[in-house]
Amino acid sequence: MSRQRGKTETMGYINQKLKSRAGASLLFALLVILLCSMAGSVLITAATASAGRLNGLKEDKTEYYAAFSTVRVLRDQLEGLTVDGDGPDQPDAEQDTLQGLLAGLVSQVRSTGEPAQQRWGLSHGGDLTDRVRQSLGWVEFSMDAGYRLTVQVCCGSSAYTLRLPVMEQEDGTLQWLEGEITKE
C-alpha cells in the first residue's frame, strides 16, 4: 500500500508541477533570449559577409582607377611625341623618360628589324609617413617593325591597351598620332 501511495503522491506532484504557471515566465524569457541570439548571429554573419564583399569591391575599384588613369596619362603624353630620324644618338633622350624609351625602342627596331618591347613597374609610395612602395602592376611598351606603339597597362585584374599609330616624316622623324584605348 505504501508503494501505491508513493506512486500516487509522485503522480500528484508531477501533475501539480505540470499545471503550475510559476515557471512559465522563465521559460518564455529563455525562449525570447534564444530567438534574439539566433537573430543576432544571423545579422553578424550577414554583416561580415557584406564587409568582405565591400573590401573586394574597393580593391577592384582601386585597380580599375589606377590602370585607367595611367593609360590616359600615357596617351596624353605619347600623342604628338616625336623621335628624330637620327635614332639613338640623341644626347638629351634619357632612358627613364618617355622620349628616351621611344628612342631606345626605335633604335632596337632599326638595328634588328624586329619588334622591341620594354616593361616598367607601377608602384605607389603612400603618404609622407609611409616609405614602403607598393607594387600596383606594370606597363609594357611594344613597338612593331612599322614603329606602331602598343602600351599595355595592368593593375591587378584591370588591364587596358593603348595603340598609337605612327607617322614617318620625310626627314625620318617619327611622330605618334592619336591613340585608342581598349579594355582587356
Secondary structure, 3 states (H helix, E strand, C coil): CHHHHHHHHHHHHHHHHHHCCCCHHHHHHHHHHHHHHHHHHHHHHHHHHHHHHHHHHHHHHHHHHHHHHHHHHHHHHHCCCEECCCCCCCCCCCCCCHHHHHHHHHHHHHHHCCCEEEEEEEEECCCCCCCCCEEEEEEEEEECCCCCEEEEEEECCEEEEEEECEEECCCCCEEECCCEEEEC
